[in-house]
């Protein structure tokens, strides 16, 4: 989640490599996951399209072959394409072999549909149909393997798209390496003021493992960033660090591992980006939100590749190259059909601006928070007389976003 990083102001978690990278990158502080759960986010990231358009609004379903994806576009532009780790877009079973024609344009492949076994993570190695397992904690194993690929491709000079999908931090938190869990005694961890009393002990225990995963993952990412430097690739490579969702951790009385909701604990994710020519913008901050479908068109623009007309996200390359903390925009988020632990929650559509979160369900508006004055979203301002004009304006912005993608909210 977007708050689980040292550079984001977290008083407990240790993420030294990403903290250092944040000083070399542009930091989008209000990045949101278009639907804060694995498959819907990943589909939107690869296609630049919204879940209501692709139909990818549930976990464990298949991304249609006719969708045009990130790897297919970069491949057409002459890039080698490679993928490591968790995929969660095939929908044919979490441990099923995924043949090349279902890999959405990725040629090099060391991946698996989905596993939460981080200590012996299974994967498939390219065309070998026999399942393998990483021989160490998966973030370290994947980083090591990705570095071999990066080193080889630094020598052949052909451009590459490397998608390194590390699964941690993610539930279960108990499987984080002991060395890193020892860094976070539960009784010493800080809880946000919106964590319900009944979840405080559990939240501290879960945060111990979550932060341990985060610190170990930071170390793995640091190894990749270091190798990019060693190979002389930093000055001509776009590097993005982001995530697909957060976890509630007991905030607002919601169980620790739950996501999908429009609260910031679930919705807000990190987004750091560095790119060739960033020199004068290193360490810059952008408070205007970015949502998942905006990422692909922005990357294509930065790569000087034409943006296909099918893409629905906004091209924010200009804001990336000329970062301005005062700029504002509305980022669309949604949950079309809550499932799993969230199956009793209401479907919603929402927007996040740099100051406000505004959400509606089929029964009408249900959330309005001033995230600047109320960062833990403890005071719902919906229907307040003093907020009437702001609420109406936010509703107009939300409706315009939905109209643009042809989304009429239905049960």
Secondary structure, 3 states (H helix, E strand, C coil): CCCCCHHHCCCCCCCHHHHHHHCCCEEECCCECCCCCHHHHHHHHHHCCCHHHHCCCCCCCCCCCCCCCHHHHHHHCCCEEEEEEECCCCCCCCCCCCCHHHCCCCCEEEEECCCCCCCCCEEEECCCCCCEECCCCHHHHHHHHHHHHHHHHHHHCCCEEEEEECCCCCCCCCCCCHHHHCCCCHHHCCCCCCECHHHHHHHHHHHHHHHHHHHHHHHHHHHHHHHHHHCCCHHHCCEEEECCCCCCCCECCCCCCCCCCCCHHHHECCEEEECCCCHHHCCCEECCCCECHHHHHHHHHHCCCCCCCCCCCCCCHHHHHCCCCCCCCCEEEEECCCCHHHCCCCCEEEEECCCEEEEEECCEEEEEEECCCCCCCCCCCCCCHHHHHHHHHHHHHHHHHHHHCCCCCCC
